Amino acid sequence: MAIILKTEDEILKDIAARSREVRLTKNLSQLGLANRAGVSLGSLKRFESTGEISLKSLVKIMFVLECVHQSECLFEQMKEISSLNDLKKLKCVRRRGHENH
Protein backbone atom coordinates (compact mmCIF):
# COMPACT_ATOMS: atom_id res chain seq x y z
CA MET A 1 0.00 0.00 0.00
CA ALA A 2 1.40 3.38 -1.03
CA ILE A 3 1.32 6.40 1.20
CA ILE A 4 -0.13 9.42 -0.57
CA LEU A 5 1.02 12.74 0.82
CA LYS A 6 -1.10 15.04 -1.35
CA THR A 7 -4.83 15.58 -1.67
CA GLU A 8 -6.63 15.13 -4.99
CA ASP A 9 -6.92 18.91 -5.36
CA GLU A 10 -3.19 19.36 -4.72
CA ILE A 11 -2.36 16.78 -7.39
CA LEU A 12 -4.68 18.48 -9.90
CA LYS A 13 -3.16 21.88 -9.18
CA ASP A 14 0.37 20.46 -9.49
CA ILE A 15 -0.46 19.04 -12.93
CA ALA A 16 -1.97 22.37 -13.97
CA ALA A 17 1.06 24.29 -12.70
CA ARG A 18 3.45 22.03 -14.63
CA SER A 19 1.34 22.46 -17.76
CA ARG A 20 1.39 26.24 -17.32
CA GLU A 21 5.19 26.18 -16.91
CA VAL A 22 5.59 24.23 -20.15
CA ARG A 23 3.19 26.60 -21.91
CA LEU A 24 5.21 29.61 -20.78
CA THR A 25 8.50 27.92 -21.70
CA LYS A 26 7.13 27.46 -25.21
CA ASN A 27 6.14 31.15 -25.19
CA LEU A 28 2.45 30.41 -25.72
CA SER A 29 -0.36 32.57 -24.37
CA GLN A 30 -3.43 30.93 -22.89
CA LEU A 31 -5.38 31.97 -25.98
CA GLY A 32 -2.69 30.60 -28.30
CA LEU A 33 -2.63 27.23 -26.53
CA ALA A 34 -6.42 27.05 -26.38
CA ASN A 35 -6.71 27.75 -30.11
CA ARG A 36 -4.00 25.27 -31.09
CA ALA A 37 -5.41 22.56 -28.83
CA GLY A 38 -9.01 23.12 -29.86
CA VAL A 39 -10.24 23.76 -26.32
CA SER A 40 -12.09 26.80 -25.09
CA LEU A 41 -10.15 29.59 -23.43
CA GLY A 42 -12.44 29.25 -20.41
CA SER A 43 -11.57 25.58 -20.05
CA LEU A 44 -7.86 26.34 -20.21
CA LYS A 45 -8.15 29.17 -17.67
CA ARG A 46 -10.16 26.93 -15.31
CA PHE A 47 -7.58 24.16 -15.74
CA GLU A 48 -4.65 26.43 -14.93
CA SER A 49 -6.38 27.88 -11.85
CA THR A 50 -8.08 24.79 -10.40
CA GLY A 51 -6.65 21.77 -12.22
CA GLU A 52 -10.11 20.78 -13.45
CA ILE A 53 -10.39 19.76 -17.11
CA SER A 54 -11.81 16.90 -19.13
CA LEU A 55 -9.39 14.11 -19.93
CA LYS A 56 -9.90 14.63 -23.66
CA SER A 57 -9.05 18.34 -23.38
CA LEU A 58 -6.00 17.53 -21.27
CA VAL A 59 -4.73 15.15 -23.95
CA LYS A 60 -5.27 17.82 -26.62
CA ILE A 61 -3.21 20.26 -24.55
CA MET A 62 -0.52 17.63 -24.02
CA PHE A 63 -0.23 17.14 -27.81
CA VAL A 64 0.34 20.85 -28.36
CA LEU A 65 2.83 21.07 -25.48
CA GLU A 66 4.57 17.93 -26.80
CA CYS A 67 4.08 16.09 -23.50
CA VAL A 68 2.01 13.11 -24.67
CA HIS A 69 4.89 10.71 -24.04
CA GLN A 70 4.59 11.49 -20.33
CA SER A 71 1.11 9.96 -20.25
CA GLU A 72 2.60 6.50 -20.75
CA CYS A 73 3.75 6.32 -17.13
CA LEU A 74 0.40 7.27 -15.56
CA PHE A 75 -0.80 3.75 -14.83
CA GLU A 76 2.37 1.71 -14.93
CA GLN A 77 2.08 -1.36 -12.78
CA MET A 78 4.49 -1.31 -9.95
CA LYS A 79 5.71 -4.59 -8.55
CA GLU A 80 4.93 -4.94 -4.89
CA ILE A 81 7.91 -5.76 -2.76
CA SER A 82 7.04 -7.03 0.67
CA SER A 83 10.17 -8.97 1.53
CA LEU A 84 13.84 -9.23 0.74
CA ASN A 85 13.08 -12.38 -1.28
CA ASP A 86 10.72 -10.37 -3.52
CA LEU A 87 13.49 -7.86 -4.07
CA LYS A 88 15.96 -10.61 -4.98
CA LYS A 89 13.53 -12.02 -7.56
CA LEU A 90 13.48 -8.80 -9.56
CA LYS A 91 15.79 -8.95 -12.53
CA CYS A 92 17.96 -5.98 -13.20
CA VAL A 93 18.24 -5.37 -16.92
CA ARG A 94 21.15 -3.18 -17.84
CA ARG A 95 20.89 -1.10 -20.95
CA ARG A 96 23.34 1.10 -22.72
CA GLY A 97 22.76 3.73 -25.31
CA HIS A 98 24.54 3.45 -28.62
CA GLU A 99 26.70 6.26 -29.83
CA ASN A 100 25.96 7.56 -33.29
CA HIS A 101 29.09 7.81 -35.39
BELSUL-V496108 format. One record per backbone hydrogen bond with DSSP energy under -1.0 kcal/mol. NH is the residue of the N-H (numbers start at 0). CO is the residue of the C=O. Records with the same first field share a line. If there is no record, write none. Layout:
# BELSUL-V496108
NH->CO ; CO
This chain:
# BELSUL-V496108
10->6
11->7
12->8
13->9
14->10
15->11
16->12
17->13
18->14
19->15
20->16
21->17
22->18
23->19
24->20
25->21
26->23
27->22
32->28
33->29
34->30
35->31
36->32
37->33
38->33
43->39
44->40
45->41
46->42
47->43
48->44
49->45
50->46
57->53
58->54
59->55
60->56
61->57
62->58
63->59
64->60
65->62
66->61
69->66
70->67
71->68
72->69
73->70
86->82
87->83
88->84
